[in-house]
Each structure stands twice: as C-alpha cells, then as structure tokens.
C-alpha cells in the first residue's frame, strides 16, 4: 500500500494563512485589507516566502538579490534558506534578522529587533530552531544551534544561548526560566483541605511544576 504524504500548501496559500494569522494577532487591524496595505511585518514575511520559493526552485542568485532589496526597503534580513513554518507573524518587523540555517515551526510570532543568529560557528547547522507556537519578544537575541521548545515564550531583550524547554517563559541576560507551565505530575491537595466544601472537582487537584 502506497504511503500517503501530506501535500505542501502553495505559495499563495501560505501567504493567505500569514495574513489571517497577522489579523488574528493584531488588535489594531480591522480587516485583511488593513493587513495587506499597512502591515510591514506581513510584507516582510511575504517577501521571505517569495525569496524562499525562488531559492527552492534553483534561482538562488535572484533570491539573494531580492532579499538584499527587502533588507534596504523594509529593514529586515531573512536569509532565503531559512525554513519557516505556516502562519508566521512578525509584529512591526524593523530590525529582524534570521540566519540561513534557522528553523521556525508553525504559528510562531516574533517582534521587532529579534535576532536568530549564530555564535561564531561557520559550518553546518549554526542558527536556532524554534518549535511550534513560540513567541519571541522585542529585541530578544537567540544564538547558536539551540532548540526552543513548543509554546515557549522569550521575553523582550532576553539573550538566549541555551536550550529552552517547552511551555516555559525565559527572560534576562543570559536568559533563564522565569515561568514554567509544564505539568509533569498530578498530586492531591493538602490533607486538611475540605474537598466537600467545593463543587468543582478540578479544584481538588493541583499541578506540580
């Protein structure tokens, strides 16, 4: 029996998803029209999508030339070989730098001034990998071949040089975990708690972080 493979969305389908994701995340936008006309971050994402398509179809020189033009015009530098998933959003977008071996999962959001860079290694995988549903705050810097887990949040101005676990928030220089949303085990509440005094059974359990 032949193995079924998931069909990749077209360039225009990806761009449509990006626009809808930007609308969903931007309280200042009233419609897709606002996103198409005024969202610099979405224009940067769309430029990357086009450059990536050219890069994948053997037009590396043209992709790099247009990426250079986008850098001058929109103030963002995303290398065409970077791999970025679906429904990607950049809020504002000025000053964003994403290196050539960076990998970004689906449903990610980054803010202005973010750098996904390297730490001096010049061969092989040298830029970060972001999981799905990751948020990177303004002016944060993520360096090296490290992994940022799904649903992680990186605070504004953080400098990240080590792995970031899933479902955590990191902040600081260097960044460290300031909030942990992982639920690794369940435990009963204290013996003195009167479970009969509440109606909601969920209150009888707590999540140990």
C-alpha positions, 0 to 999 in steps of 0.5 A: 500500500502506497504511503500517503504524504501530506501535500505542501500548501502553495505559495499563495496559500501560505501567504493567505494563512500569514495574513489571517494569522497577522489579523488574528494577532493584531488588535489594531487591524480591522480587516485583511485589507488593513493587513495587506496595505499597512502591515510591514511585518506581513510584507516582510514575511511575504517577501521571505516566502517569495525569496524562499520559493525562488531559492527552492526552485534553483534561482538562488542568485535572484533570491539573494538579490531580492532579499538584499532589496527587502533588507534596504526597503523594509529593514529586515534580513531573512536569509532565503534558506531559512525554513519557516513554518505556516502562519508566521507573524512578525509584529512591526518587523524593523530590525529582524534578522534570521540566519540561513540555517534557522528553523521556525515551526508553525504559528510562531510570532516574533517582534521587532529587533529579534535576532536568530543568529549564530555564535561564531560557528561557520559550518553546518547547522549554526542558527536556532530552531524554534518549535511550534507556537513560540513567541519571541519578544522585542529585541530578544537575541537567540544564538547558536544551534539551540532548540526552543521548545513548543509554546515557549515564550522569550521575553523582550531583550532576553539573550538566549544561548541555551536550550529552552524547554517547552511551555516555559517563559525565559527572560534576562541576560543570559536568559533563564526560566522565569515561568514554567507551565509544564505539568509533569505530575498530578498530586492531591491537595493538602490533607486538611483541605475540605474537598466537600466544601467545593463543587468543582472537582478540578479544584481538588487537584493541583499541578506540580511544576 
